């Protein structure tokens, strides 16, 4: 009979990482960040606990997409009312909300429950190259 593993609080060490998204592909950055937020890179990974690390992403407005996705990738927002569907291309969305495409990609790769919402709070996405988390001494992570 197998027993459920529980990571003890004293065994969990949480690090801070910083990723520069300048010129990087949207999906590749999102996959790496989601994996770090979940804690899959740790030997004590448990899918039902928050053991992942914190990630700071800078230059999210300079992220790239391949092919013709810049003009054809769509983001939809529905208010719930008839005729309340709004759509925007990647190009328009990056102008209006520079961090949204990366945030949406990361959020889509996390669990759709309380744990996923909590894990997404550990990702800090910034459009420019400055961030207020220098006191945490984040390690640079290359993708």
RORO-139477 format. One record per residue (C-alpha): x, y, z; residue number from 1; residue in one letter. Coordinates in Angstrom, 1 decimal, m for minus. Example, Ala and Ser with C-alpha at 12.3 -4.5 7.8 and 13.67 -1.06 7.14 Angstrom:
2
<rec X="12.3" Y="m4.5" Z="7.8" nr="1" rest="a"/>
<rec X="13.7" Y="m1.1" Z="7.1" nr="2" rest="s"/>
***
This chain:
143
<rec X="0.0" Y="0.0" Z="0.0" nr="1" rest="x"/>
<rec X="1.4" Y="3.4" Z="m1.0" nr="2" rest="x"/>
<rec X="1.3" Y="6.3" Z="1.3" nr="3" rest="x"/>
<rec X="0.6" Y="9.9" Z="0.3" nr="4" rest="x"/>
<rec X="3.7" Y="12.1" Z="0.6" nr="5" rest="x"/>
<rec X="3.6" Y="15.4" Z="2.4" nr="6" rest="x"/>
<rec X="6.5" Y="17.8" Z="2.3" nr="7" rest="x"/>
<rec X="7.2" Y="19.3" Z="5.7" nr="8" rest="x"/>
<rec X="7.5" Y="23.0" Z="6.0" nr="9" rest="x"/>
<rec X="11.0" Y="22.7" Z="7.4" nr="10" rest="x"/>
<rec X="12.1" Y="20.7" Z="4.3" nr="11" rest="x"/>
<rec X="10.9" Y="23.3" Z="1.8" nr="12" rest="x"/>
<rec X="13.3" Y="26.0" Z="0.8" nr="13" rest="x"/>
<rec X="11.9" Y="28.6" Z="m1.5" nr="14" rest="x"/>
<rec X="14.2" Y="30.5" Z="m3.9" nr="15" rest="x"/>
<rec X="13.7" Y="33.6" Z="m6.1" nr="16" rest="x"/>
<rec X="14.5" Y="33.5" Z="m9.8" nr="17" rest="x"/>
<rec X="14.6" Y="36.3" Z="m12.3" nr="18" rest="x"/>
<rec X="14.0" Y="35.7" Z="m16.1" nr="19" rest="x"/>
<rec X="14.7" Y="38.2" Z="m18.8" nr="20" rest="x"/>
<rec X="12.0" Y="37.6" Z="m21.5" nr="21" rest="x"/>
<rec X="13.6" Y="40.0" Z="m24.0" nr="22" rest="x"/>
<rec X="13.6" Y="38.2" Z="m27.4" nr="23" rest="x"/>
<rec X="12.4" Y="34.8" Z="m25.9" nr="24" rest="x"/>
<rec X="9.5" Y="32.8" Z="m27.2" nr="25" rest="x"/>
<rec X="6.2" Y="33.2" Z="m25.3" nr="26" rest="x"/>
<rec X="5.5" Y="29.4" Z="m24.9" nr="27" rest="x"/>
<rec X="9.0" Y="28.4" Z="m23.9" nr="28" rest="x"/>
<rec X="9.2" Y="31.1" Z="m21.1" nr="29" rest="x"/>
<rec X="5.7" Y="30.1" Z="m19.9" nr="30" rest="x"/>
<rec X="6.5" Y="26.4" Z="m19.7" nr="31" rest="x"/>
<rec X="9.7" Y="27.0" Z="m17.7" nr="32" rest="x"/>
<rec X="8.0" Y="29.4" Z="m15.3" nr="33" rest="x"/>
<rec X="5.0" Y="27.1" Z="m14.7" nr="34" rest="x"/>
<rec X="7.3" Y="24.2" Z="m14.0" nr="35" rest="x"/>
<rec X="9.3" Y="26.3" Z="m11.4" nr="36" rest="x"/>
<rec X="6.1" Y="27.6" Z="m9.8" nr="37" rest="x"/>
<rec X="4.8" Y="24.1" Z="m9.3" nr="38" rest="x"/>
<rec X="8.1" Y="22.9" Z="m7.9" nr="39" rest="x"/>
<rec X="8.6" Y="20.1" Z="m10.5" nr="40" rest="x"/>
<rec X="12.4" Y="20.8" Z="m10.6" nr="41" rest="x"/>
<rec X="12.7" Y="19.8" Z="m6.9" nr="42" rest="x"/>
<rec X="13.3" Y="16.2" Z="m5.7" nr="43" rest="x"/>
<rec X="10.5" Y="16.6" Z="m3.1" nr="44" rest="x"/>
<rec X="7.8" Y="17.5" Z="m5.7" nr="45" rest="x"/>
<rec X="4.3" Y="16.9" Z="m4.4" nr="46" rest="x"/>
<rec X="1.4" Y="17.8" Z="m6.8" nr="47" rest="x"/>
<rec X="m1.0" Y="18.9" Z="m4.0" nr="48" rest="x"/>
<rec X="1.3" Y="21.3" Z="m2.1" nr="49" rest="x"/>
<rec X="2.8" Y="24.7" Z="m2.8" nr="50" rest="x"/>
<rec X="6.5" Y="23.9" Z="m2.8" nr="51" rest="x"/>
<rec X="7.6" Y="25.8" Z="m5.9" nr="52" rest="x"/>
<rec X="9.8" Y="28.9" Z="m6.1" nr="53" rest="x"/>
<rec X="9.1" Y="32.6" Z="m6.8" nr="54" rest="x"/>
<rec X="9.8" Y="33.9" Z="m10.4" nr="55" rest="x"/>
<rec X="10.3" Y="37.5" Z="m11.4" nr="56" rest="x"/>
<rec X="9.9" Y="38.1" Z="m15.2" nr="57" rest="x"/>
<rec X="11.2" Y="41.3" Z="m16.6" nr="58" rest="x"/>
<rec X="10.9" Y="42.7" Z="m20.2" nr="59" rest="x"/>
<rec X="7.6" Y="40.9" Z="m20.7" nr="60" rest="x"/>
<rec X="6.7" Y="43.5" Z="m23.4" nr="61" rest="x"/>
<rec X="9.6" Y="42.4" Z="m25.6" nr="62" rest="x"/>
<rec X="8.5" Y="38.7" Z="m25.8" nr="63" rest="x"/>
<rec X="8.2" Y="37.2" Z="m29.3" nr="64" rest="x"/>
<rec X="5.8" Y="34.7" Z="m30.9" nr="65" rest="x"/>
<rec X="6.7" Y="32.7" Z="m34.0" nr="66" rest="x"/>
<rec X="5.1" Y="32.7" Z="m37.4" nr="67" rest="x"/>
<rec X="2.0" Y="34.9" Z="m38.0" nr="68" rest="x"/>
<rec X="0.8" Y="34.7" Z="m34.4" nr="69" rest="x"/>
<rec X="1.6" Y="38.3" Z="m33.9" nr="70" rest="x"/>
<rec X="m1.5" Y="39.3" Z="m36.0" nr="71" rest="x"/>
<rec X="m3.6" Y="36.1" Z="m35.9" nr="72" rest="x"/>
<rec X="m3.4" Y="35.0" Z="m32.2" nr="73" rest="x"/>
<rec X="m6.6" Y="36.2" Z="m30.5" nr="74" rest="x"/>
<rec X="m7.4" Y="36.9" Z="m26.8" nr="75" rest="x"/>
<rec X="m11.1" Y="36.8" Z="m26.0" nr="76" rest="x"/>
<rec X="m13.1" Y="38.4" Z="m23.2" nr="77" rest="x"/>
<rec X="m16.8" Y="37.8" Z="m22.6" nr="78" rest="x"/>
<rec X="m18.8" Y="39.9" Z="m20.2" nr="79" rest="x"/>
<rec X="m21.7" Y="37.3" Z="m20.0" nr="80" rest="x"/>
<rec X="m24.2" Y="39.6" Z="m21.7" nr="81" rest="x"/>
<rec X="m25.4" Y="39.1" Z="m25.3" nr="82" rest="x"/>
<rec X="m23.0" Y="40.8" Z="m27.7" nr="83" rest="x"/>
<rec X="m20.5" Y="41.2" Z="m24.9" nr="84" rest="x"/>
<rec X="m17.7" Y="39.3" Z="m26.6" nr="85" rest="x"/>
<rec X="m14.5" Y="41.3" Z="m27.2" nr="86" rest="x"/>
<rec X="m11.5" Y="40.1" Z="m29.1" nr="87" rest="x"/>
<rec X="m8.0" Y="41.4" Z="m29.5" nr="88" rest="x"/>
<rec X="m4.9" Y="40.2" Z="m31.4" nr="89" rest="x"/>
<rec X="m1.6" Y="39.6" Z="m29.7" nr="90" rest="x"/>
<rec X="m0.3" Y="42.8" Z="m31.3" nr="91" rest="x"/>
<rec X="m3.1" Y="45.0" Z="m29.8" nr="92" rest="x"/>
<rec X="m3.0" Y="43.2" Z="m26.4" nr="93" rest="x"/>
<rec X="0.8" Y="43.8" Z="m26.1" nr="94" rest="x"/>
<rec X="0.2" Y="47.5" Z="m26.7" nr="95" rest="x"/>
<rec X="m2.7" Y="47.8" Z="m24.3" nr="96" rest="x"/>
<rec X="m1.5" Y="45.4" Z="m21.5" nr="97" rest="x"/>
<rec X="2.1" Y="44.5" Z="m22.1" nr="98" rest="x"/>
<rec X="2.2" Y="41.7" Z="m19.4" nr="99" rest="x"/>
<rec X="m1.1" Y="40.1" Z="m20.2" nr="100" rest="x"/>
<rec X="m0.1" Y="37.6" Z="m23.0" nr="101" rest="x"/>
<rec X="2.7" Y="36.1" Z="m20.8" nr="102" rest="x"/>
<rec X="0.4" Y="36.1" Z="m17.7" nr="103" rest="x"/>
<rec X="m2.3" Y="34.3" Z="m19.6" nr="104" rest="x"/>
<rec X="0.1" Y="31.7" Z="m21.0" nr="105" rest="x"/>
<rec X="1.5" Y="31.0" Z="m17.5" nr="106" rest="x"/>
<rec X="m2.0" Y="30.9" Z="m15.9" nr="107" rest="x"/>
<rec X="m3.2" Y="28.4" Z="m18.6" nr="108" rest="x"/>
<rec X="m0.4" Y="26.0" Z="m17.6" nr="109" rest="x"/>
<rec X="m1.2" Y="25.9" Z="m13.9" nr="110" rest="x"/>
<rec X="m4.0" Y="23.9" Z="m12.2" nr="111" rest="x"/>
<rec X="m7.5" Y="25.3" Z="m12.5" nr="112" rest="x"/>
<rec X="m8.2" Y="25.4" Z="m8.7" nr="113" rest="x"/>
<rec X="m7.2" Y="27.1" Z="m5.5" nr="114" rest="x"/>
<rec X="m3.7" Y="25.9" Z="m5.7" nr="115" rest="x"/>
<rec X="m3.2" Y="27.2" Z="m9.2" nr="116" rest="x"/>
<rec X="m4.4" Y="30.6" Z="m8.2" nr="117" rest="x"/>
<rec X="m2.0" Y="30.6" Z="m5.2" nr="118" rest="x"/>
<rec X="0.9" Y="29.5" Z="m7.4" nr="119" rest="x"/>
<rec X="0.2" Y="32.2" Z="m10.0" nr="120" rest="x"/>
<rec X="0.6" Y="34.8" Z="m7.2" nr="121" rest="x"/>
<rec X="4.2" Y="33.7" Z="m6.9" nr="122" rest="x"/>
<rec X="4.9" Y="34.9" Z="m10.5" nr="123" rest="x"/>
<rec X="5.8" Y="38.6" Z="m10.7" nr="124" rest="x"/>
<rec X="5.6" Y="39.9" Z="m14.3" nr="125" rest="x"/>
<rec X="6.9" Y="43.4" Z="m15.3" nr="126" rest="x"/>
<rec X="6.9" Y="45.1" Z="m18.6" nr="127" rest="x"/>
<rec X="10.2" Y="47.0" Z="m18.1" nr="128" rest="x"/>
<rec X="13.6" Y="45.9" Z="m16.9" nr="129" rest="x"/>
<rec X="13.2" Y="47.2" Z="m13.4" nr="130" rest="x"/>
<rec X="11.5" Y="45.4" Z="m10.5" nr="131" rest="x"/>
<rec X="11.0" Y="45.9" Z="m6.7" nr="132" rest="x"/>
<rec X="12.3" Y="42.5" Z="m5.7" nr="133" rest="x"/>
<rec X="16.0" Y="43.2" Z="m5.5" nr="134" rest="x"/>
<rec X="15.9" Y="42.7" Z="m1.7" nr="135" rest="x"/>
<rec X="15.1" Y="39.0" Z="m2.2" nr="136" rest="x"/>
<rec X="18.4" Y="38.6" Z="m4.3" nr="137" rest="x"/>
<rec X="16.9" Y="36.6" Z="m7.2" nr="138" rest="x"/>
<rec X="19.1" Y="34.2" Z="m9.1" nr="139" rest="x"/>
<rec X="19.3" Y="34.8" Z="m12.9" nr="140" rest="x"/>
<rec X="17.8" Y="31.9" Z="m14.8" nr="141" rest="x"/>
<rec X="18.6" Y="31.4" Z="m18.4" nr="142" rest="x"/>
<rec X="16.1" Y="29.8" Z="m20.8" nr="143" rest="x"/>
***
